[in-house]
Structure formats: C-alpha cells, structure tokens
Amino acid sequence: MSGEFPPEGLPTLRMRYSRGTVIVEGLRRAPYCTWDERIGALRAPAFRYPELKSLLLHAVDDVMEPFPPPKIRSRVKLKPFQRDALSSWMMRRRGIIVLPTGAGKTYIALKAVELLRCSTLVVVPTIPLLTQWARRFETLLGVDAGIVGGGRSDMRSVTVITYDSAYLRAEELGNKFELVVYDEVHHLAGESYIEIGEAAASPYRMGLTATLEREDGRHSLLFPIVGGVVYRISPKELAGVHLAEFDTVRIKVDLIEEEKEEYRKAMKEYKEALREVELEMRSLEDFRRLVMISGRSKAARKALLAWNRARKIAINSKAKLKVLQDLLESHREDKIIIFTEFNDMAEEINRRFLIPLITHRTKHKERKSILDGFRIGSVTKVVTSKVLDEGVDVPDARVGIILGGTGSRREFVQRLGRILRRREGKRAVLYEIVSRGTTEVRISSRRRKGVG
C-alpha cells in the first residue's frame, strides 16, 4: 500500500461512508482516492471499499451499516451448470454471470443469498420483475422481501428495487446491503444508472444477464464495479439438455412494387445527404456520429429521416403478412410470440388476425390477462412490439416470429430465449422474416452473431 501517514495530531486512520463515497481520514495519499480540501480527508467512490479495506488493514472501519441478516429456509436446487456458475462467482464473491434467457439465473442468485446469509439488494429493470423476484424469495428461501418501486417503498434485509428507484436513492442505500445483485446488469452501464454501482460499498456483487455486450461499448465500465465475467455459456451449449433444441430460420420476401419505389427514393435521398455532410457509413460509430450532428446539420437530419423512412418500409412490408399467415397456419397448435419493431405493424396484425396485442401502451391488467391466458393455453398467439424482449416473465412458447428488429445481438438473444424453455419432444423454432434487397438482410446477419 502506498500511503503517507499524516503528522502527529491528525485523526486516527479511519474509513467511513458518505453519500456514495468512502472517506479515509488519517492519510494524505492512498490508491483510488483523491484529496478533498473541504473536509481535509481522502475520498474514493464507494465501490472501491473492498480494495481499500484490504489495503488499510489497521483502519477503523465504519463504512458498512447493513440491515441484519435474513432468516432463510432454503429450497433452492441447482442444475450442474448453475452450480458451476455459482462456484466460479463464490471464488471472488463478485463478478458477472452470462446465461441464456430461461436458464435460471435467478436461482443462482438465490443460492448465493442462502450461502452468504447477508443483507441483499436486488436491482431489476421493470416493475413486473419486482414481484417476480419477491415471490421467488418467499417460495424458495422463506424470506419476505421488501419492494421499492412502482409506488411501494418497503425496505428490509432482503429488498428488490427498480433501477429507477435505486438511482434516486443510491447514496442512501450504498452501505446498507452486503450483497447487491444487478439483474440484467447491462442496464447498469447506462449513463445515469452507472451511479448506482459507483455509490455501492457492498463487498459482494453479482451481475446477471443473457447479453452483456452493449452496442455502445459501455459494458466495459461494469468490470471494476461489479467484477469481470466469471461464467458464460451460450444457448447452443445448453440446448437439448437444459434448454430446448432450436432452429433459426430466415425467410426473405420481396417488397411490393409500391414499397420498392418508396424504398429506392428514401435510400437515394439518404445517400445524397450523406455526401453533403461528407460521411461514409462504415461502422456503427459512423452512424452515431450522424445522429450527433443531426441536431445542428440540416443535411445530417435529412439523411437520418430518410434512413428511418427506408428502414420502416423494409420492416413493415405488407409482403411479410402473407408469410406470417402461412406460418400461423402451419403452427396452428403451437404457442407463438410475434415480435415487431413498430406499433403500427403490431396493431395491423392484431386487427387482421385477431391476435392479442401487447405494447408499452397496454394497461397492466390487460397485459396480465393476456399472459395468464397464454400460460394456461386459452391464448396461444401474442404479438408485441419490444415490451416482451426483456424483464418480463413470459410463459412458455415454442415458436417465435420476428417481423422487425434492430441489429442488436442482445435483442435477438432475448427474443430467442422466450422460446427455449425445455419441453419433451418439442423443438423450438425462431423465424425471421426480412425484406430482400434492403439493409434489413445485413442487419439480420449482424444480430444473429449473438446465438453462438
């Protein structure tokens, strides 16, 4: 440890928590710290507490003020790959576990809580996940978990909280829980949410996700805060034993003549505008640059609008509906989730085929009714625009149909995960319907790289 003890008369070496940071009193220099003239002491981000604790062995440690440990009656049993994941995490008691959707990431976290028996905060991205996690704590660990978010504010030894609520209360909660679990941990890397991790002094940290890598590269910010990837396994590696065997099938359709002409015009306008701003689209970074300058450049704005218009023509092609009708006929007895990019396509499918629709505008009561019906089989087909991609407990389906999406590997893997719960003798299939001769073909190829 490189440190410089202060002159005689300065305070005893001490660490304490203060609003998302750790204050170190009694030293002039220490790793991870900067000198704060206002308080005459060193200050470090709270997430650096474990490192500081291991370095400043003789410091008076007043950092953590956790809730008392919960009383646990465990019923959690893990599959072999889940045990391997947990063992890898327990070696350091921090790190990220990457498992496919449907592979039981929640059970690994619950087993960690059972083994550590310490105060625990679980951070989740959606309101439905609050109750899902709380229900699992009650049924599998016998713990009555607190819930913060969605209008509720009940803090306990084990608490489930939304990212939004955790962001608002990060400085207050940072030293109250010894273990923090970040569900769908890729959200933590967002520009605002990252502060949740930075303000947490919790010595034990677990990140869970099916798709760690973000298109913006910010997932690398998670490693010093949560830890590196300690375990990773792909859908293909679990298929046939723990998850359903699956196929991915890409079906290409031709735009109708009117759409072809509109698409051609939009792409011509896009390319002309790009030449005007002297930009070439060779990477995602180039496209991000276009978005950034569109606020001050009319030509860039024109290019962006033309691109979006062309993309919408390709994704919402009427030719896709004929293929969809054929697939619905051939999978009449199967549970199917239909994924769209835009609400207007989802609404058209809802009207034409009388398939229940779930979008961000769907009321909670109606959404619950549709998913409950899907679970028991009274509803066998659902169409959605994005809201079932992540963070919602979707009942088992065997068939997924993608009519539109981004190039995000995360989105593709999340959608695939919705159909991978294992059923004896049932092979899952994910169809992609893409418009031939458009950028959608290339985008489809890019997102498929996440299946491996």
ZAMARGU-4260 file (C-alpha; in steps of 0.2 Angstrom, whole numbers, plus 5000, padded with zeros to 4 digits):
<rodrens>
0) 5000/5000/5000 | 5007/5017/4995 | 5001/5029/5008 | 5008/5044/5018 | 5004/5045/5037
5) 5000/5062/5042 | 5009/5072/5055 | 5006/5069/5073 | 4989/5076/5079 | 4979/5071/5064
10) 4964/5059/5066 | 4967/5040/5068 | 4966/5031/5052 | 4948/5028/5049 | 4936/5024/5034
15) 4918/5030/5034 | 4903/5031/5021 | 4897/5047/5015 | 4884/5050/5001 | 4890/5037/4989
20) 4909/5038/4993 | 4921/5032/5006 | 4930/5045/5017 | 4948/5040/5023 | 4954/5050/5037
25) 4972/5050/5043 | 4981/5048/5027 | 4987/5060/5014 | 4988/5048/4999 | 4980/5031/4996
30) 4975/5021/4980 | 4959/5025/4972 | 4957/5041/4982 | 4958/5060/4979 | 4961/5073/4992
35) 4945/5083/4997 | 4951/5100/5004 | 4933/5104/5010 | 4934/5090/5023 | 4953/5088/5025
40) 4952/5070/5020 | 4953/5057/5006 | 4938/5052/4996 | 4935/5037/4985 | 4920/5030/4975
45) 4911/5019/4987 | 4913/5004/4975 | 4932/5004/4979 | 4928/5000/4998 | 4933/4981/4996
50) 4950/4986/4989 | 4953/5000/5002 | 4948/4988/5016 | 4961/4975/5010 | 4974/4989/5009
55) 4971/4999/5025 | 4970/4984/5037 | 4973/4994/5053 | 4960/5007/5049 | 4944/5009/5060
60) 4931/5003/5048 | 4914/5012/5050 | 4909/5011/5031 | 4895/4997/5032 | 4879/4999/5042
65) 4870/4984/5034 | 4852/4978/5038 | 4853/4962/5049 | 4855/4945/5040 | 4839/4937/5034
70) 4832/4921/5041 | 4832/4908/5027 | 4823/4892/5024 | 4831/4886/5008 | 4823/4875/4994
75) 4834/4880/4980 | 4842/4866/4970 | 4854/4870/4956 | 4857/4861/4940 | 4876/4856/4936
80) 4879/4872/4925 | 4871/4883/4938 | 4882/4875/4952 | 4897/4879/4941 | 4892/4897/4938
85) 4889/4899/4957 | 4906/4891/4961 | 4915/4902/4949 | 4907/4918/4957 | 4910/4912/4975
90) 4928/4911/4972 | 4929/4930/4972 | 4911/4934/4978 | 4909/4947/4964 | 4908/4946/4945
95) 4896/4944/4931 | 4886/4928/4925 | 4881/4927/4907 | 4867/4914/4904 | 4854/4912/4891
100) 4836/4918/4895 | 4827/4904/4903 | 4842/4896/4910 | 4838/4901/4928 | 4850/4915/4933
105) 4838/4920/4947 | 4841/4903/4955 | 4860/4906/4956 | 4857/4922/4965 | 4845/4914/4977
110) 4858/4901/4981 | 4871/4914/4984 | 4860/4923/4996 | 4857/4906/5005 | 4876/4903/5007
115) 4881/4921/5012 | 4865/4924/5023 | 4868/4943/5022 | 4858/4958/5019 | 4854/4958/5000
120) 4848/4971/4987 | 4842/4965/4970 | 4841/4979/4957 | 4829/4975/4942 | 4824/4985/4926
125) 4805/4983/4927 | 4790/4983/4939 | 4784/4965/4935 | 4802/4959/4940 | 4799/4967/4957
130) 4785/4955/4961 | 4793/4940/4952 | 4809/4941/4962 | 4799/4944/4979 | 4789/4929/4975
135) 4804/4918/4972 | 4812/4924/4989 | 4796/4919/4998 | 4793/4902/4990 | 4812/4896/4989
140) 4820/4905/5003 | 4806/4908/5015 | 4810/4927/5015 | 4798/4941/5015 | 4807/4953/5004
145) 4804/4972/5004 | 4799/4980/4987 | 4805/4998/4982 | 4797/5004/4966 | 4780/5005/4957
150) 4773/5016/4971 | 4780/5005/4985 | 4794/5009/4997 | 4797/4994/5009 | 4815/4992/5014
155) 4820/4976/5023 | 4835/4964/5025 | 4832/4957/5008 | 4825/4971/4996 | 4820/4971/4977
160) 4821/4988/4969 | 4820/4995/4952 | 4835/5004/4943 | 4825/5020/4943 | 4822/5019/4962
165) 4840/5014/4965 | 4846/5028/4955 | 4836/5041/4965 | 4842/5033/4982 | 4859/5027/4978
170) 4868/5037/4991 | 4856/5032/5004 | 4857/5014/5001 | 4876/5012/4997 | 4881/5005/5013
175) 4865/4996/5019 | 4867/4979/5009 | 4882/4967/5010 | 4877/4959/4993 | 4870/4968/4978
180) 4863/4958/4963 | 4861/4968/4947 | 4848/4959/4936 | 4850/4962/4918 | 4866/4970/4923
185) 4869/4978/4906 | 4857/4992/4911 | 4869/4997/4925 | 4881/5003/4912 | 4869/5017/4906
190) 4875/5035/4909 | 4864/5038/4924 | 4862/5020/4931 | 4881/5018/4932 | 4880/5029/4948
195) 4870/5015/4957 | 4885/5004/4956 | 4898/5018/4959 | 4889/5023/4976 | 4888/5005/4982
200) 4901/4999/4995 | 4893/4982/4996 | 4908/4969/4997 | 4898/4956/4987 | 4892/4960/4970
205) 4884/4949/4956 | 4878/4954/4939 | 4866/4943/4929 | 4862/4945/4910 | 4859/4935/4894
210) 4868/4948/4884 | 4882/4958/4892 | 4889/4967/4877 | 4882/4984/4873 | 4882/4992/4856
215) 4890/5007/4864 | 4904/4998/4872 | 4899/5004/4889 | 4898/4986/4897 | 4917/4988/4900
220) 4913/5001/4913 | 4905/4987/4924 | 4921/4977/4926 | 4929/4987/4940 | 4912/4990/4948
225) 4904/4973/4948 | 4918/4962/4943 | 4923/4953/4926 | 4914/4939/4918 | 4916/4924/4929
230) 4905/4912/4920 | 4897/4912/4902 | 4888/4899/4892 | 4878/4900/4876 | 4861/4894/4871
235) 4868/4881/4859 | 4878/4874/4874 | 4863/4871/4884 | 4851/4866/4870 | 4844/4848/4871
240) 4848/4846/4890 | 4843/4861/4900 | 4835/4871/4886 | 4825/4866/4870 | 4834/4861/4854
245) 4831/4875/4842 | 4832/4881/4824 | 4833/4899/4817 | 4825/4901/4800 | 4827/4916/4790
250) 4814/4919/4776 | 4816/4933/4763 | 4802/4942/4755 | 4801/4954/4741 | 4794/4972/4744
255) 4778/4975/4734 | 4781/4987/4719 | 4775/5002/4728 | 4786/4999/4743 | 4801/4996/4731
260) 4799/5013/4723 | 4797/5022/4740 | 4812/5012/4747 | 4823/5017/4732 | 4818/5035/4734
265) 4822/5035/4753 | 4839/5027/4750 | 4844/5039/4736 | 4839/5054/4747 | 4849/5046/4762
270) 4865/5044/4751 | 4864/5061/4744 | 4863/5069/4761 | 4877/5058/4767 | 4888/5065/4753
275) 4883/5083/4758 | 4889/5080/4775 | 4904/5070/4769 | 4901/5055/4779 | 4903/5036/4774
280) 4894/5023/4784 | 4907/5010/4788 | 4903/5006/4806 | 4891/5009/4820 | 4902/5023/4826
285) 4899/5032/4809 | 4881/5031/4812 | 4882/5038/4829 | 4891/5052/4823 | 4877/5056/4810
290) 4865/5056/4825 | 4876/5068/4835 | 4877/5081/4821 | 4859/5079/4815 | 4855/5092/4829
295) 4865/5106/4820 | 4866/5100/4802 | 4850/5100/4791 | 4859/5088/4779 | 4863/5076/4793
300) 4845/5077/4799 | 4838/5074/4781 | 4849/5059/4780 | 4843/5052/4796 | 4825/5055/4792
305) 4827/5046/4775 | 4836/5031/4783 | 4822/5029/4796 | 4809/5030/4782 | 4818/5017/4772
310) 4820/5006/4787 | 4802/5007/4791 | 4797/5002/4773 | 4808/4987/4774 | 4802/4981/4791
315) 4784/4984/4789 | 4782/4977/4771 | 4765/4970/4768 | 4773/4955/4760 | 4778/4949/4777
320) 4760/4947/4782 | 4757/4934/4769 | 4771/4924/4776 | 4765/4927/4793 | 4748/4920/4788
325) 4756/4904/4781 | 4767/4902/4797 | 4751/4904/4808 | 4743/4890/4798 | 4757/4878/4799
330) 4759/4881/4818 | 4741/4882/4822 | 4743/4871/4838 | 4759/4880/4844 | 4761/4894/4856
335) 4768/4909/4846 | 4776/4925/4850 | 4777/4938/4836 | 4789/4952/4838 | 4788/4968/4828
340) 4799/4984/4828 | 4785/4996/4827 | 4767/4998/4835 | 4758/5000/4818 | 4764/4983/4812
345) 4759/4975/4828 | 4742/4984/4828 | 4739/4978/4810 | 4742/4960/4815 | 4731/4962/4829
350) 4717/4968/4818 | 4720/4956/4803 | 4722/4940/4813 | 4713/4944/4829 | 4729/4941/4839
355) 4731/4948/4857 | 4742/4963/4857 | 4755/4969/4870 | 4764/4986/4868 | 4770/4999/4880
360) 4753/5006/4880 | 4744/4990/4886 | 4737/4993/4903 | 4744/4981/4917 | 4728/4972/4920
365) 4725/4968/4901 | 4744/4963/4899 | 4742/4951/4914 | 4726/4944/4907 | 4734/4940/4891
370) 4750/4932/4898 | 4739/4922/4911 | 4729/4916/4896 | 4745/4912/4886 | 4751/4902/4902
375) 4736/4891/4903 | 4733/4889/4884 | 4717/4899/4882 | 4728/4911/4872 | 4741/4903/4860
380) 4747/4918/4850 | 4753/4935/4855 | 4760/4950/4845 | 4771/4963/4854 | 4782/4977/4849
385) 4798/4976/4860 | 4790/4975/4878 | 4792/4956/4879 | 4810/4957/4874 | 4817/4958/4892
390) 4812/4960/4910 | 4795/4951/4909 | 4791/4933/4914 | 4784/4926/4898 | 4775/4909/4898
395) 4782/4896/4888 | 4781/4897/4869 | 4788/4885/4856 | 4788/4897/4841 | 4795/4915/4839
400) 4792/4925/4823 | 4802/4941/4821 | 4795/4953/4808 | 4807/4968/4813 | 4821/4972/4824
405) 4837/4981/4826 | 4855/4974/4823 | 4857/4972/4842 | 4863/4954/4847 | 4856/4957/4864
410) 4838/4959/4857 | 4840/4944/4846 | 4846/4933/4860 | 4832/4939/4872 | 4819/4935/4859
415) 4826/4918/4856 | 4826/4915/4875 | 4807/4917/4875 | 4805/4900/4866 | 4819/4890/4874
420) 4811/4883/4890 | 4813/4864/4888 | 4798/4853/4883 | 4800/4834/4880 | 4799/4830/4861
425) 4797/4849/4856 | 4810/4858/4846 | 4809/4877/4846 | 4810/4887/4831 | 4813/4906/4828
430) 4808/4913/4811 | 4815/4930/4804 | 4805/4937/4790 | 4816/4950/4781 | 4814/4961/4766
435) 4826/4955/4751 | 4837/4968/4743 | 4836/4980/4759 | 4848/4984/4773 | 4837/4973/4784
440) 4846/4957/4777 | 4863/4964/4783 | 4856/4969/4800 | 4849/4952/4802 | 4866/4944/4799
445) 4874/4956/4812 | 4861/4952/4826 | 4862/4933/4823 | 4881/4933/4829 | 4874/4933/4846
450) 4867/4915/4845 | 4884/4905/4845
</rodrens>
